[in-house]
Amino acid sequence: MTSVLRVLLIIGGGIAAYKCLELIRQLREAGLSVTPVMTRAAQQFVTPLSVAALCGEQVRVEIFDPHEEARMDHIQLSRQSDLVAVVPATADLLAKMANGLADDLASTVLLATDKPVLVAPAMNVRMWQHPATQHNVKTLRHHGVHFVGPENGPMACGETGPGRMSEPHSILSAICHFPAQCLLCGRRILVTSGPTWEPVDPVRVIANRSSGRQGTEIAKALQARGAEVVFVTGPASVALPPNAQIVAVETADEMLYATRAALPVDAAVFAAAVTDWKADAVRGSKIRKSEAAPPNLRLRENPDILAEISQLTETRPSLVIGFAAETENVIENALGKLRQKGCDWIVANDVSAGSGILGGDENQPVIITENGENQLPRQSKAEFAGHLADLIAAELLAQ
Ligand code: CTP
């Protein structure tokens, strides 16, 4: 991740555009870089010259200007920024964004970007309250767009109510806190979690000691950064992450089916402790103690969900993370799993008896990639989840 936050600032055509000059000044003072794009209407309210002077960068306006496109086109503008801020976001710009219109440089960049987008709406109170605008706002929130304001108060048109643009310092604060709150906005991430249960008969299962705690904490940390989380969980013994899309399963086969159905996703984290074997034949009625001898269970191997998803071509998530529960040769075995299954990162854990990790509150993880390993100190599963979510955000941003 870059150290200086790069803001692509789209200035819309409303009277509140004049506040952009102060916003740019504050953004620059806070050490952020600002690349300006103005709509044609915006130039009626502030001059490109003032904007360029404050940004220290040329203002881009036209999509079909051969000079501008040759230097940096609309795709590159998005690529070379960390987030896109639309200030002021007029009713017209919000409508274009919600409907995918792209008839000028600003709206084309907004349609082409995969970066987090923050908008600061500004418009007359009735325009803001109009069902069409409210419908567009709902659509945009659903797409992961982040809103700052509008505020209640007197407006340039002489009316009072919601629609007034937030003050530059509030927009600055929203932009600066964006990395923590919204770096995963608009990203859809799959998390598998918990144990799986493989039935033997109607009352008995083959299971393992996983509580689902680590997977749940990861889902919560991803959500706290704005991601939409699909949480495919076996029978866990901890509370499920609130607000995630929960898909409750029991067996490895069900987990594989639910995982495939959740695609496409931007990233997938396989924290589930999948039971490796299932009964070859599940008995329809309870196996009785009175049967001649203790039953001999014949087992069959379960599908490897992580390996299957890692080896997809078209719908493979761009980041696939596995876990490795090991009791010996932790690093070596985990690296073997990374290669054999084809995931991008693997989080290795020593789950040997006495480590207290499987089913416990803490973790002592090593994150392994083809480029090396990072041994982390023993920490709570919630702490590790936050760290992992930050790494995922940085990786997706860099891709
Ligand atoms: N995994 C999976 N499907 C399976 C088995 C494992 O998706 N049938 C995933 C786990 O969610 C984890 C990774 O693969 O991300 C490694 O799981 P682990 O239990 O450590 O290893 P196994 O592949 O089961 O191998 P072994 O039991 O031999 O250590």
Boltz pocket constraint, residues with backbone or C-beta under 6 A from the ligand:
constraints:
  - pocket:
      binder: B
      contacts: [[A, 192], [A, 252], [A, 270], [A, 271], [A, 272], [A, 273], [A, 274], [A, 275], [A, 276], [A, 302], [A, 303], [A, 304], [A, 305], [A, 306], [A, 307], [A, 321], [A, 322], [A, 323], [A, 324], [A, 325], [A, 326], [A, 337]]
      max_distance: 6.0
